[in-house]
Amino acid sequence: MRKQIFGRKFKRDKNERRALFSGLISAMVLNEKINTTEEKAKAIRADLEKLVTKAKKGEGSRRLLASYLKPNEVDKMIYQIGPTFKERSGGYTRIIKTGKRFSDNASMALMQWVEDIQINQISSIRQAQDKKIKSQKSETSERKTKTIGRSSIKDSKRSGSTRAKTAKRTVRKTSSKGTK
């Protein structure tokens, strides 16, 4: 009997299930619809809706989303999918049954967003962020070159002194050998 057992296993271990769900969620975010089995669509629906709820909160939930999604998917969730569902409090996806698969007679379904995703000016936002990052990087690289220049001078002085010491040692050894 199945009493108080939560979740679907799909004849996979924990890591395989996690990879399957992660791939399906990534495909849904990038392509805005996926064609999969009905059971797999039902399995990822809850996780996907939780991610959309986090994305609605904005930039502050970037790290939470980054633990589940890749960077380009996180950007799409925050800047496009999140604002699209700002007024909706749940039920972001729909599952439409499409019939049976020919090979194994599995029931197939099309999973898609309830609303059309608004394409915001994500490129302009990203460009502004890239400019900030580049300016910060250039400032830090200038600081690093200054410190590297100083440390390289110190290193050359140190290495010169050790070279001189080794040269003196070799001269002493050769002179002592010649006297014997």
C-alpha positions in Angstrom: 0.0 0.0 0.0 1.2 3.5 -0.8 0.5 5.4 2.4 2.2 8.7 3.2 4.7 8.3 0.4 5.5 11.5 -1.3 7.1 12.0 -4.8 7.8 10.0 -7.8 10.8 7.8 -8.3 10.7 7.0 -12.1 13.0 3.9 -11.4 15.9 6.2 -10.8 18.1 6.9 -7.8 18.2 10.3 -6.1 20.9 11.8 -8.3 19.4 10.6 -11.5 16.0 12.0 -10.5 17.6 15.3 -9.6 19.3 15.5 -13.0 16.1 14.6 -14.8 14.1 17.3 -13.0 16.8 19.8 -13.5 17.0 19.2 -17.2 13.2 19.4 -17.6 13.0 22.6 -15.6 15.9 24.1 -17.6 14.2 23.2 -20.9 10.9 24.7 -19.7 12.6 28.0 -18.7 14.5 28.3 -22.0 11.9 27.0 -24.5 8.8 28.1 -22.6 7.1 24.7 -23.3 8.2 21.1 -23.2 6.7 17.9 -24.5 7.2 15.1 -22.0 5.2 12.3 -20.2 2.3 13.4 -18.1 3.9 12.0 -14.9 7.2 13.9 -15.4 5.2 17.1 -16.1 3.3 16.6 -12.9 6.5 15.9 -11.0 8.3 19.1 -11.9 5.2 21.4 -11.7 5.6 22.1 -8.0 9.4 22.8 -8.2 8.9 25.0 -11.2 6.2 27.0 -9.5 8.3 27.5 -6.4 11.1 28.9 -8.6 8.8 31.3 -10.4 7.6 32.5 -7.0 11.2 33.2 -6.0 11.8 34.9 -9.3 8.9 37.3 -8.7 10.8 38.7 -5.7 13.5 40.1 -8.0 17.2 40.4 -7.9 17.4 39.4 -4.2 16.6 35.8 -4.9 19.3 35.4 -7.5 21.4 33.1 -5.3 18.4 30.9 -4.5 17.7 30.4 -8.2 21.3 29.9 -9.0 21.4 26.8 -6.9 18.8 25.2 -9.3 19.5 27.0 -12.7 22.3 28.1 -14.9 23.2 31.8 -15.1 21.4 32.5 -18.4 18.3 30.7 -17.1 18.4 32.7 -13.8 18.5 36.0 -15.9 15.5 34.8 -17.9 13.6 33.9 -14.7 14.2 37.2 -13.0 13.8 39.6 -15.9 11.2 37.9 -18.1 9.2 35.2 -16.3 9.0 36.8 -12.9 7.6 40.1 -14.1 5.1 38.3 -16.4 3.5 36.6 -13.4 3.8 39.5 -10.9 0.0 39.8 -10.4 -0.6 36.0 -10.3 -0.4 34.2 -7.0 0.1 30.7 -8.3 -0.8 28.3 -11.1 1.9 29.5 -13.6 1.9 26.4 -15.8 -0.6 24.3 -17.6 -0.4 20.6 -18.6 -2.3 19.6 -21.8 -2.6 15.9 -22.5 -1.5 15.1 -26.1 -2.2 11.4 -26.4 -0.2 8.3 -26.1 3.4 7.7 -27.2 3.7 5.2 -30.1 6.6 3.2 -28.8 5.6 2.4 -25.2 2.0 3.8 -25.0 3.0 6.3 -22.3 0.6 9.2 -21.9 2.3 12.4 -23.2 1.6 16.0 -22.2 2.6 19.5 -23.3 3.6 21.7 -20.4 3.6 25.4 -21.0 3.2 28.8 -19.2 -0.3 30.0 -18.6 0.6 33.5 -19.9 2.8 34.5 -22.8 6.2 35.5 -21.5 7.0 39.2 -22.0 10.4 39.8 -23.6 11.7 42.8 -21.6 14.8 44.7 -22.6 17.0 42.2 -20.9 19.9 43.1 -23.2 20.0 46.7 -22.1 19.8 45.7 -18.4 22.7 43.2 -18.9 24.8 45.7 -20.8 24.4 48.2 -17.9 25.5 45.5 -15.5 28.4 44.5 -17.7 29.6 48.2 -17.8 29.5 48.3 -14.0 31.4 45.1 -13.8 34.0 46.1 -16.3 34.6 49.4 -14.6 35.1 47.6 -11.2 37.4 45.1 -12.8 39.5 47.8 -14.4 39.9 49.6 -11.1 40.9 46.4 -9.3 43.3 45.5 -12.1 45.0 48.9 -11.8 45.4 48.3 -8.1 46.8 44.8 -8.8 49.4 46.0 -11.3 50.7 48.6 -8.9 51.1 46.0 -6.1 52.6 43.5 -8.6 55.1 46.1 -9.7 56.3 46.7 -6.1 56.4 43.1 -5.2 58.3 42.2 -8.4 61.0 44.8 -7.5 61.3 43.3 -4.0 61.5 39.8 -5.5 64.2 40.8 -7.9 66.3 42.3 -5.0 65.8 39.2 -3.0 66.7 36.9 -5.9 69.8 39.1 -6.7 71.1 38.7 -3.2 70.7 35.0 -3.2 72.4 34.8 -6.6 75.3 36.8 -5.2 75.6 34.4 -2.2 75.6 31.3 -4.4 78.2 32.9 -6.7 80.5 33.6 -3.7 80.1 30.0 -2.5 81.1 28.7 -5.9 84.1 30.9 -6.1 85.2 29.8 -2.6 84.8 26.1 -3.6 86.8 26.5 -6.8 89.5 28.5 -5.1 89.8 25.9 -2.3 90.0 23.1 -4.8 92.9 24.8 -6.7 95.0 25.1 -3.6 95.0 21.4 -2.8 
